């Protein structure tokens, strides 16, 4: 989408498209911690738009990443089973790593994703606070 600003044109995007795009190309999002924390700051997504954009990209890996994120935030975002089901239908048939670094992790069904424990447990939350506390002591 293009908006006019200060005599020029500026490309803008929706939160929904941004969510899917950053999960499609996580190397552009600053890493999983940055992606998770940034997406968690959003209180509402148009879930039909999220699922629609994910499906439009025709990437099984992206559908699985989006599905994983939505499933992990099911209560906060009021995710319905039908949204997850549509994504799960397009998830990879064989296990895939969450990203290209191929970090060890746990296989998460129905997404067929090998997800590092750090992501599953959101392990970045506690150590960061402990390190900050150690520095202050």
DSSP file (Angstrom, degrees, kcal/mol; ACC not computed):
  #  RESIDUE AA STRUCTURE BP1 BP2  ACC     N-H-->O    O-->H-N    N-H-->O    O-->H-N    TCO  KAPPA ALPHA  PHI   PSI    X-CA   Y-CA   Z-CA
    1    1 A X              0   0    0      0, 0.0    11,-2.7     0, 0.0     2,-0.4   0.000 360.0 360.0 360.0 142.8    0.0    0.0    0.0
    2    2 A X  E     -A   11   0A   0      9,-0.2     2,-0.3     7,-0.0     9,-0.2  -0.949 360.0-170.5-117.4 132.4    1.3    3.5   -0.8
    3    3 A X  E     -A   10   0A   0      7,-3.1     7,-3.3    -2,-0.4     2,-0.5  -0.893  23.3-122.9-116.9 149.7    0.5    6.6    1.3
    4    4 A X  E     +A    9   0A   0     -2,-0.3     2,-0.3     5,-0.2     5,-0.2  -0.805  38.7 164.0 -93.8 131.8    1.3   10.2    0.3
    5    5 A X  E >   -A    8   0A   0      3,-2.7     3,-2.1    -2,-0.5    -2,-0.0  -0.965  60.6 -11.3-151.8 129.9    3.5   12.1    2.8
    6    6 A X  T 3  S-     0   0    0     -2,-0.3     3,-0.1     1,-0.3    -1,-0.0   0.840 127.8 -50.9  51.7  40.7    5.5   15.3    2.7
    7    7 A X  T 3  S+     0   0    0      1,-0.3    -1,-0.3     0, 0.0     2,-0.2   0.495 125.3  78.7  81.2   2.9    5.1   15.5   -1.1
    8    8 A X  E <  S-A    5   0A   0     -3,-2.1    -3,-2.7    -5,-0.0     2,-0.4  -0.689  81.0 -98.4-130.3-175.4    6.3   11.9   -1.7
    9    9 A X  E     -A    4   0A   0     -5,-0.2     2,-0.4    -2,-0.2    -5,-0.2  -0.909  29.0-167.6-111.6 137.8    5.1    8.4   -1.6
   10   10 A X  E     -A    3   0A   0     -7,-3.3    -7,-3.1    -2,-0.4     2,-0.4  -0.987  18.7-132.2-124.9 130.2    5.7    6.1    1.4
   11   11 A X  E     +A    2   0A   0     -2,-0.4     2,-0.3    -9,-0.2    -9,-0.2  -0.665  31.5 179.8 -80.0 133.2    5.1    2.3    1.3
   12   12 A X        -     0   0    0    -11,-2.7     2,-0.3    -2,-0.4    -2,-0.0  -0.874  10.2-160.4-129.7 164.0    3.2    1.1    4.3
   13   13 A X        -     0   0    0     -2,-0.3     2,-0.2   -11,-0.0     3,-0.0  -0.896  21.7-107.0-138.7 167.0    2.0   -2.3    5.5
   14   14 A X     >  -     0   0    0     -2,-0.3     4,-2.3     1,-0.1     5,-0.2  -0.531  31.0-114.0 -89.9 162.9   -0.6   -3.7    7.9
   15   15 A X  H  > S+     0   0    0      1,-0.2     4,-2.6     2,-0.2     5,-0.2   0.889 117.6  54.4 -60.1 -39.0    0.3   -5.4   11.2
   16   16 A X  H  > S+     0   0    0      2,-0.2     4,-2.1     1,-0.2    -1,-0.2   0.926 110.2  43.6 -63.8 -46.1   -1.0   -8.6    9.8
   17   17 A X  H  > S+     0   0    0      1,-0.2     4,-3.0     2,-0.2    -1,-0.2   0.897 112.9  53.1 -67.2 -39.1    1.2   -8.5    6.7
   18   18 A X  H  X S+     0   0    0     -4,-2.3     4,-2.5     2,-0.2     5,-0.2   0.916 107.5  52.2 -61.2 -43.2    4.2   -7.5    8.8
   19   19 A X  H  X S+     0   0    0     -4,-2.6     4,-1.7     1,-0.2    -2,-0.2   0.954 114.3  41.2 -57.5 -51.6    3.6  -10.4   11.1
   20   20 A X  H  X S+     0   0    0     -4,-2.1     4,-1.9     1,-0.2    -2,-0.2   0.914 114.5  52.2 -65.4 -42.8    3.6  -12.9    8.3
   21   21 A X  H  X S+     0   0    0     -4,-3.0     4,-2.0     1,-0.2    -1,-0.2   0.886 109.2  48.6 -63.9 -39.1    6.5  -11.3    6.4
   22   22 A X  H  < S+     0   0    0     -4,-2.5     7,-0.2     1,-0.2    -1,-0.2   0.838 113.2  47.7 -71.8 -30.7    8.8  -11.3    9.5
   23   23 A X  H  < S+     0   0    0     -4,-1.7     3,-0.5    -5,-0.2    -1,-0.2   0.765 111.0  52.7 -76.9 -24.8    7.9  -14.9   10.1
   24   24 A X  H  < S+     0   0    0     -4,-1.9     2,-0.2     1,-0.2    -2,-0.2   0.850 126.2  22.7 -73.8 -36.6    8.6  -15.7    6.4
   25   25 A X  S >< S+     0   0    0     -4,-2.0     3,-2.0    -5,-0.2    -1,-0.2  -0.605  71.3 166.8-130.2  70.2   12.0  -14.0    6.5
   26   26 A X  G > > +     0   0    0     -3,-0.5     3,-1.7     1,-0.3     5,-1.1   0.734  69.5  71.9 -63.7 -22.7   13.1  -14.1   10.2
   27   27 A X  G 3 5S+     0   0    0      1,-0.3     3,-0.4     2,-0.2    -1,-0.3   0.727  98.0  51.4 -64.2 -19.1   16.7  -13.1    9.3
   28   28 A X  G < 5S+     0   0    0     -3,-2.0    -1,-0.3    -6,-0.2    -2,-0.2   0.475 100.2  66.6 -91.5  -3.6   15.3   -9.7    8.6
   29   29 A X  T < 5S-     0   0    0     -3,-1.7    -1,-0.2    -4,-0.2    -2,-0.2   0.360 112.2-104.5-102.9   4.7   13.6   -9.5   12.0
   30   30 A X  T   5S-     0   0    0     -3,-0.4     4,-0.4    -4,-0.3     3,-0.1   0.637  73.0 -58.1  86.9  12.9   16.5   -9.4   14.4
   31   31 A X     >< -     0   0    0     -5,-1.1     4,-2.5     1,-0.1     5,-0.2  -0.167  69.6 -67.8  98.3 165.3   16.2  -13.0   15.6
   32   32 A X  H  > S+     0   0    0      1,-0.2     4,-3.0     2,-0.2     5,-0.3   0.852 129.0  54.1 -64.6 -36.7   13.5  -15.0   17.3
   33   33 A X  H  > S+     0   0    0      2,-0.2     4,-2.8     1,-0.2     5,-0.3   0.955 112.0  44.2 -61.8 -48.1   13.6  -13.0   20.5
   34   34 A X  H  > S+     0   0    0     -4,-0.4     4,-2.3     2,-0.2     5,-0.2   0.899 115.3  48.8 -63.0 -41.3   13.1   -9.7   18.8
   35   35 A X  H  X S+     0   0    0     -4,-2.5     4,-2.7     2,-0.2     5,-0.3   0.960 114.1  44.9 -63.1 -51.5   10.4  -11.2   16.5
   36   36 A X  H  X S+     0   0    0     -4,-3.0     4,-2.3     1,-0.2    -2,-0.2   0.941 115.5  46.8 -59.3 -49.2    8.5  -12.7   19.5
   37   37 A X  H  X S+     0   0    0     -4,-2.8     4,-0.6    -5,-0.3    -1,-0.2   0.902 114.0  48.0 -62.0 -41.4    8.8   -9.6   21.7
   38   38 A X  H >< S+     0   0    0     -4,-2.3     3,-1.0    -5,-0.3     4,-0.3   0.934 113.5  46.1 -65.9 -46.0    7.8   -7.3   18.9
   39   39 A X  H >< S+     0   0    0     -4,-2.7     3,-1.5     1,-0.2    -1,-0.2   0.851 106.1  60.6 -66.3 -32.9    4.7   -9.3   17.9
   40   40 A X  H 3< S+     0   0    0     -4,-2.3    -1,-0.2     1,-0.3    -2,-0.2   0.666  92.7  66.8 -69.2 -14.9    3.7   -9.7   21.5
   41   41 A X  T << S+     0   0    0     -3,-1.0     2,-0.5    -4,-0.6    -1,-0.3   0.662  83.7  87.9 -77.3 -15.5    3.4   -5.9   21.7
   42   42 A X    <   -     0   0    0     -3,-1.5     3,-0.1    -4,-0.3    -3,-0.0  -0.734  60.1-167.0 -87.5 127.5    0.4   -6.1   19.3
   43   43 A X        +     0   0    0     -2,-0.5     2,-0.4     1,-0.2    -1,-0.1   0.699  68.6  27.1 -87.6 -20.9   -2.9   -6.7   21.1
   44   44 A X        -     0   0    0      2,-0.0     2,-0.4     3,-0.0    -1,-0.2  -0.994  55.6-177.8-148.6 135.5   -5.0   -7.5   18.1
   45   45 A X        -     0   0    0     -2,-0.4     2,-1.2    32,-0.2     3,-0.1  -0.977  36.6-119.2-125.7 145.1   -4.6   -9.0   14.7
   46   46 A X     >  -     0   0    0     -2,-0.4     4,-2.1     1,-0.2     3,-0.4  -0.749  32.9-163.7 -77.1 100.5   -7.2   -9.5   12.0
   47   47 A X  H  > S+     0   0    0     -2,-1.2     4,-2.7     1,-0.3     5,-0.3   0.798  83.0  57.3 -66.9 -30.7   -6.7  -13.3   11.9
   48   48 A X  H  > S+     0   0    0      2,-0.2     4,-2.4     1,-0.2    -1,-0.3   0.906 109.6  46.8 -63.7 -39.4   -8.4  -13.8    8.6
   49   49 A X  H  > S+     0   0    0     -3,-0.4     4,-2.5     2,-0.2     5,-0.2   0.893 111.8  50.8 -68.5 -39.9   -5.9  -11.4    7.1
   50   50 A X  H  X S+     0   0    0     -4,-2.1     4,-2.4     2,-0.2    -2,-0.2   0.964 115.1  41.7 -60.5 -52.8   -3.0  -13.2    8.8
   51   51 A X  H  X S+     0   0    0     -4,-2.7     4,-2.6     1,-0.2     5,-0.2   0.911 114.2  53.0 -63.7 -42.8   -4.0  -16.6    7.6
   52   52 A X  H  X S+     0   0    0     -4,-2.4     4,-2.0    -5,-0.3    -1,-0.2   0.910 111.6  44.7 -59.6 -44.3   -4.9  -15.3    4.1
   53   53 A X  H  X S+     0   0    0     -4,-2.5     4,-1.3     2,-0.2    -1,-0.2   0.909 112.5  51.9 -68.8 -41.0   -1.5  -13.7    3.6
   54   54 A X  H  <>S+     0   0    0     -4,-2.4     5,-0.7    -5,-0.2     3,-0.5   0.931 112.8  45.2 -59.6 -45.2    0.3  -16.7    5.0
   55   55 A X  H ><5S+     0   0    0     -4,-2.6     3,-1.3     1,-0.2    -1,-0.2   0.864 106.7  60.0 -66.7 -35.5   -1.5  -19.0    2.6
   56   56 A X  H 3<5S+     0   0    0     -4,-2.0    -1,-0.2     1,-0.3    -2,-0.2   0.787  96.0  61.6 -64.8 -27.0   -1.0  -16.6   -0.3
   57   57 A X  T 3<5S-     0   0    0     -4,-1.3    -1,-0.3    -3,-0.5    -2,-0.2   0.678  96.3-144.0 -73.5 -16.1    2.8  -16.9    0.0
   58   58 A X  T < 5 +     0   0    0     -3,-1.3     2,-0.5    -4,-0.4    -3,-0.1   0.871  51.2 137.0  55.2  41.9    2.5  -20.6   -0.7
   59   59 A X     >< -     0   0    0     -5,-0.7     4,-2.5     1,-0.1     5,-0.2  -0.966  43.9-161.9-121.7 115.0    5.2  -21.5    1.7
   60   60 A X  H  > S+     0   0    0     -2,-0.5     4,-2.1     1,-0.2    32,-0.4   0.892  95.0  52.9 -60.2 -39.7    4.7  -24.5    4.0
   61   61 A X  H  > S+     0   0    0      2,-0.2     4,-2.4     1,-0.2    -1,-0.2   0.911 109.2  48.0 -64.0 -42.8    7.4  -23.3    6.3
   62   62 A X  H  > S+     0   0    0      2,-0.2     4,-2.8     1,-0.2     5,-0.3   0.921 110.3  51.6 -65.1 -43.2    5.9  -19.9    6.6
   63   63 A X  H  X S+     0   0    0     -4,-2.5     4,-2.6     1,-0.2    -1,-0.2   0.902 111.6  48.6 -58.6 -40.1    2.4  -21.4    7.3
   64   64 A X  H  X S+     0   0    0     -4,-2.1     4,-2.7    26,-0.2    -2,-0.2   0.908 111.3  48.5 -67.7 -42.1    4.0  -23.5   10.0
   65   65 A X  H  X S+     0   0    0     -4,-2.4     4,-2.5     2,-0.2    -2,-0.2   0.929 114.3  45.8 -63.6 -44.9    5.8  -20.6   11.6
   66   66 A X  H  X S+     0   0    0     -4,-2.8     4,-2.8     2,-0.2     5,-0.2   0.930 113.7  49.9 -63.4 -44.9    2.7  -18.5   11.6
   67   67 A X  H  X S+     0   0    0     -4,-2.6     4,-2.7    -5,-0.3    -2,-0.2   0.906 110.3  50.2 -60.2 -43.0    0.7  -21.4   13.0
   68   68 A X  H  X S+     0   0    0     -4,-2.7     4,-2.4     2,-0.2    -1,-0.2   0.940 112.0  47.4 -60.0 -48.3    3.3  -22.0   15.7
   69   69 A X  H  X S+     0   0    0     -4,-2.5     4,-1.0     1,-0.2    -2,-0.2   0.943 114.6  45.8 -60.6 -47.8    3.2  -18.4   16.8
   70   70 A X  H >< S+     0   0    0     -4,-2.8     3,-0.5     1,-0.2    -1,-0.2   0.906 112.4  50.8 -63.6 -41.1   -0.6  -18.2   16.8
   71   71 A X  H >< S+     0   0    0     -4,-2.7     3,-1.2     1,-0.2    -1,-0.2   0.903 109.0  51.2 -62.9 -40.5   -0.9  -21.5   18.7
   72   72 A X  H 3< S+     0   0    0     -4,-2.4    -1,-0.2     1,-0.3    -2,-0.2   0.691 118.7  38.4 -69.5 -18.6    1.6  -20.3   21.3
   73   73 A X  T <X S+     0   0    0     -4,-1.0     4,-2.3    -3,-0.5    -1,-0.3  -0.050  79.3 128.5-119.7  28.9   -0.4  -17.1   21.7
   74   74 A X  H <>>S+     0   0    0     -3,-1.2     5,-2.1     1,-0.2     4,-0.7   0.890  73.5  41.8 -55.4 -49.3   -3.8  -18.7   21.4
   75   75 A X  H >45S+     0   0    0     -4,-0.2     3,-0.6     3,-0.2    -1,-0.2   0.928 115.4  48.1 -69.2 -45.8   -5.4  -17.2   24.6
   76   76 A X  H 345S+     0   0    0      1,-0.2    -1,-0.2     2,-0.1    -2,-0.2   0.858 121.4  35.7 -64.4 -35.5   -4.0  -13.7   24.2
   77   77 A X  H 3<5S-     0   0    0     -4,-2.3    -1,-0.2    -7,-0.2   -32,-0.2   0.380 105.3-122.8-102.1   3.2   -5.1  -13.3   20.6
   78   78 A X  T <<5 -     0   0    0     -4,-0.7     2,-0.3    -3,-0.6    -3,-0.2   0.936  39.0-168.4  55.7  51.5   -8.3  -15.3   20.8
   79   79 A X      < -     0   0    0     -5,-2.1     2,-0.3    -9,-0.2    -1,-0.2  -0.535   7.9-144.3 -75.3 132.2   -7.2  -17.8   18.1
   80   80 A X    >>  -     0   0    0     -2,-0.3     4,-1.5     1,-0.1     3,-0.9  -0.670  20.5-116.9 -96.0 153.3   -9.9  -20.1   16.8
   81   81 A X  H 3> S+     0   0    0     -2,-0.3     4,-2.8     1,-0.2     5,-0.2   0.849 112.0  61.0 -55.6 -37.6   -9.4  -23.7   15.8
   82   82 A X  H 3> S+     0   0    0      1,-0.2     4,-1.9     2,-0.2    -1,-0.2   0.835 101.2  52.9 -65.5 -30.9  -10.3  -23.0   12.2
   83   83 A X  H <> S+     0   0    0     -3,-0.9     4,-1.5     2,-0.2    -1,-0.2   0.945 113.4  43.0 -66.0 -46.3   -7.5  -20.5   11.8
   84   84 A X  H  X S+     0   0    0     -4,-1.5     4,-2.9     1,-0.2    -2,-0.2   0.886 111.6  55.1 -65.8 -38.7   -5.0  -23.0   13.0
   85   85 A X  H  X S+     0   0    0     -4,-2.8     4,-1.9     1,-0.2    -1,-0.2   0.903 105.0  52.2 -63.3 -41.6   -6.5  -25.8   10.9
   86   86 A X  H  X S+     0   0    0     -4,-1.9     4,-0.5     1,-0.2    -1,-0.2   0.894 114.7  42.7 -62.6 -39.1   -6.2  -23.8    7.7
   87   87 A X  H >X S+     0   0    0     -4,-1.5     3,-1.1     1,-0.2     4,-0.5   0.898 109.9  56.3 -72.4 -41.1   -2.5  -23.3    8.4
   88   88 A X  H >< S+     0   0    0     -4,-2.9     3,-0.9     1,-0.3    -2,-0.2   0.841  98.8  62.0 -61.4 -33.7   -1.9  -26.8    9.6
   89   89 A X  H 3< S+     0   0    0     -4,-1.9    -1,-0.3     1,-0.2    -2,-0.2   0.809 110.1  40.7 -60.2 -28.7   -3.2  -28.2    6.2
   90   90 A X  H << S+     0   0    0     -3,-1.1    -1,-0.2    -4,-0.5    -2,-0.2   0.425  89.2 118.4-101.2  -0.7   -0.4  -26.3    4.5
   91   91 A X  S << S-     0   0    0     -3,-0.9   -30,-0.2    -4,-0.5    21,-0.1  -0.203  80.2 -77.4 -63.1 158.1    2.4  -27.1    7.0
   92   92 A X        -     0   0    0     19,-0.5    -1,-0.1   -32,-0.4     4,-0.1  -0.230  30.4-143.2 -57.6 145.1    5.4  -29.2    5.8
   93   93 A X  S    S+     0   0    0     -3,-0.1     2,-0.3     2,-0.1    -1,-0.1   0.793  88.7  45.5 -79.0 -29.7    4.8  -32.9    5.4
   94   94 A X  S    S-     0   0    0      1,-0.1    -2,-0.0    18,-0.1     0, 0.0  -0.826 106.8 -85.4-110.5 151.9    8.3  -33.7    6.7
   95   95 A X        -     0   0    0     -2,-0.3     2,-0.3    18,-0.1    18,-0.2  -0.267  48.2-173.6 -57.4 139.6   10.0  -32.1    9.7
   96   96 A X  E     -b  113   0B   0     16,-2.6    18,-2.9    15,-0.1     2,-0.2  -0.954  26.4-109.2-131.4 151.3   11.7  -28.8    9.0
   97   97 A X  E     -b  114   0B   0     -2,-0.3    18,-0.2    16,-0.2     7,-0.1  -0.518  27.7-120.1 -77.2 150.2   13.9  -26.6   11.2
   98   98 A X  S    S+     0   0    0     16,-2.1     2,-0.3     5,-0.2    -1,-0.1   0.883  92.4   0.7 -58.0 -39.5   12.4  -23.3   12.4
   99   99 A X  S >  S-     0   0    0     15,-0.3     3,-1.5     4,-0.1     4,-0.1  -0.872  85.2 -90.1-143.2 178.9   15.2  -21.5   10.7
  100  100 A X  T 3  S+     0   0    0     -2,-0.3    -2,-0.0     1,-0.3    -3,-0.0   0.582 110.0  75.0 -70.1 -11.8   18.3  -22.0    8.5
  101  101 A X  T 3  S-     0   0    0      1,-0.0    -1,-0.3     2,-0.0    -3,-0.0   0.663  90.6-142.7 -76.0 -13.5   20.7  -22.3   11.5
  102  102 A X    <   -     0   0    0     -3,-1.5     2,-0.1     1,-0.2    -2,-0.1   0.882  27.2-175.7  55.2  44.0   19.3  -25.8   12.1
  103  103 A X        -     0   0    0     -4,-0.1    -5,-0.2    11,-0.1    -1,-0.2  -0.452  31.0-103.3 -69.0 142.0   19.5  -25.4   15.9
  104  104 A X        +     0   0    0     -2,-0.1    13,-0.4    -7,-0.1     2,-0.3  -0.278  62.3 128.2 -63.2 153.8   18.6  -28.6   17.9
  105  105 A X        -     0   0    0     11,-0.2     2,-0.4    12,-0.1    11,-0.3  -0.914  54.6 -56.2-175.0-159.1   15.1  -28.5   19.4
  106  106 A X  E     -C  115   0B   0      9,-2.5     9,-2.7    -2,-0.3     2,-0.5  -0.865  45.5-116.6-109.8 140.1   11.9  -30.3   19.9
  107  107 A X  E     -C  114   0B   0     -2,-0.4     2,-0.6     7,-0.2     7,-0.2  -0.633  30.9-157.5 -74.6 124.5    9.6  -31.4   17.1
  108  108 A X  E  >> -C  113   0B   0      5,-2.9     5,-1.5    -2,-0.5     4,-0.9  -0.923  18.2-122.3-110.9 117.4    6.3  -29.6   17.4
  109  109 A X  T  45S+     0   0    0     -2,-0.6     0, 0.0     1,-0.3     0, 0.0  -0.683  84.3  21.9 -92.7 152.4    3.2  -31.1   15.8
  110  110 A X  T  45S+     0   0    0     -2,-0.3    -1,-0.3   -22,-0.1   -19,-0.1  -0.944 123.7  56.4 -86.3  11.4    1.1  -30.4   13.8
  111  111 A X  T  45S-     0   0    0     -3,-0.2   -19,-0.5     2,-0.1    -2,-0.2   0.643  90.0-139.9 -81.4 -14.0    3.6  -27.8   12.4
  112  112 A X  T  <5 +     0   0    0     -4,-0.9   -16,-2.6     1,-0.2     2,-0.4   0.888  52.6 144.7  54.5  41.0    6.4  -30.3   11.8
  113  113 A X  E   < -bC  96 108B   0     -5,-1.5    -5,-2.9   -18,-0.2     2,-0.9  -0.922  52.1-141.3-112.9 134.8    8.9  -27.8   13.0
  114  114 A X  E     -bC  97 107B   0    -18,-2.9   -16,-2.1    -2,-0.4     2,-0.5  -0.859  32.4-169.5 -89.9 110.0   12.0  -28.5   15.0
  115  115 A X  E     - C   0 106B   0     -9,-2.7    -9,-2.5    -2,-0.9   -18,-0.0  -0.891  21.7-118.2-111.3 126.1   11.9  -25.6   17.4
  116  116 A X    >>  -     0   0    0     -2,-0.5     4,-2.1   -11,-0.3     3,-0.8  -0.265  23.7-121.2 -58.2 145.8   14.8  -24.6   19.7
  117  117 A X  H 3> S+     0   0    0    -13,-0.4     4,-3.0     1,-0.2     6,-0.3   0.852 111.1  65.0 -57.2 -35.6   14.0  -24.8   23.4
  118  118 A X  H 34>S+     0   0    0      1,-0.2     5,-2.1     2,-0.2     6,-0.5   0.885 107.6  40.6 -56.0 -39.8   14.9  -21.1   23.8
  119  119 A X  H X45S+     0   0    0     -3,-0.8     3,-0.6     3,-0.2    -2,-0.2   0.925 115.2  50.4 -74.8 -46.4   11.9  -20.3   21.6
  120  120 A X  H 3<5S+     0   0    0     -4,-2.1    -2,-0.2     1,-0.2    -1,-0.2   0.883 121.9  33.2 -59.7 -39.2    9.5  -22.8   23.1
  121  121 A X  T 3<5S-     0   0    0     -4,-3.0    -1,-0.2    -5,-0.2    -2,-0.2   0.427 101.9-127.5 -97.8   0.4   10.3  -21.6   26.6
  122  122 A X  T X 5 +     0   0    0     -3,-0.6     3,-1.9    -4,-0.4     4,-0.4   0.934  41.3 176.2  49.8  48.2   10.9  -18.0   25.7
  123  123 A X  T 3>< +     0   0    0     -5,-2.1     4,-1.0    -6,-0.3     5,-0.2   0.613  61.2  76.2 -63.5 -15.0   14.1  -18.5   27.6
  124  124 A X  H 3> S+     0   0    0     -6,-0.5     4,-0.9     1,-0.2    -1,-0.3   0.708  83.9  68.2 -71.0 -17.4   15.3  -15.0   26.8
  125  125 A X  H <> S+     0   0    0     -3,-1.9     4,-1.1     2,-0.1    -1,-0.2   0.973 103.0  35.8 -68.7 -55.0   13.0  -13.5   29.4
  126  126 A X  H >> S+     0   0    0     -4,-0.4     4,-2.4     1,-0.2     3,-0.5   0.950 113.9  51.2 -70.2 -52.2   14.5  -14.7   32.6
  127  127 A X  H 3X S+     0   0    0     -4,-1.0     4,-2.9     1,-0.2     5,-0.2   0.858 106.3  56.7 -57.7 -35.0   18.3  -14.6   32.0
  128  128 A X  H 3X S+     0   0    0     -4,-0.9     4,-1.9     1,-0.2    -1,-0.2   0.911 110.8  43.5 -62.3 -40.9   18.1  -11.0   30.7
  129  129 A X  H <X S+     0   0    0     -4,-1.1     4,-2.4    -3,-0.5    -1,-0.2   0.885 113.4  51.1 -71.7 -37.9   16.6   -9.9   34.0
  130  130 A X  H  X S+     0   0    0     -4,-2.4     4,-2.5     2,-0.2    -2,-0.2   0.921 110.6  48.9 -64.9 -42.9   19.0  -12.0   36.1
  131  131 A X  H  X S+     0   0    0     -4,-2.9     4,-2.0     2,-0.2    -1,-0.2   0.907 111.6  49.4 -63.2 -41.1   22.0  -10.6   34.2
  132  132 A X  H  X S+     0   0    0     -4,-1.9     4,-1.4    -5,-0.2    -1,-0.2   0.906 111.6  49.2 -64.1 -40.4   20.7   -7.1   34.8
  133  133 A X  H  X S+     0   0    0     -4,-2.4     4,-1.3     1,-0.2    -2,-0.2   0.888 109.2  52.1 -65.3 -39.4   20.2   -7.8   38.5
  134  134 A X  H  < S+     0   0    0     -4,-2.5    -1,-0.2     1,-0.2    -2,-0.2   0.881 108.0  52.1 -62.9 -38.2   23.7   -9.3   38.7
  135  135 A X  H  < S+     0   0    0     -4,-2.0    -1,-0.2     1,-0.2    -2,-0.2   0.820 110.4  48.1 -68.4 -30.2   25.2   -6.1   37.2
  136  136 A X  H  <        0   0    0     -4,-1.4    -1,-0.2     1,-0.2    -2,-0.2   0.731 360.0 360.0 -81.6 -22.0   23.3   -3.9   39.7
  137  137 A X     <        0   0    0     -4,-1.3    -1,-0.2    -3,-0.2    -2,-0.2   0.474 360.0 360.0 -73.1 360.0   24.4   -6.0   42.7
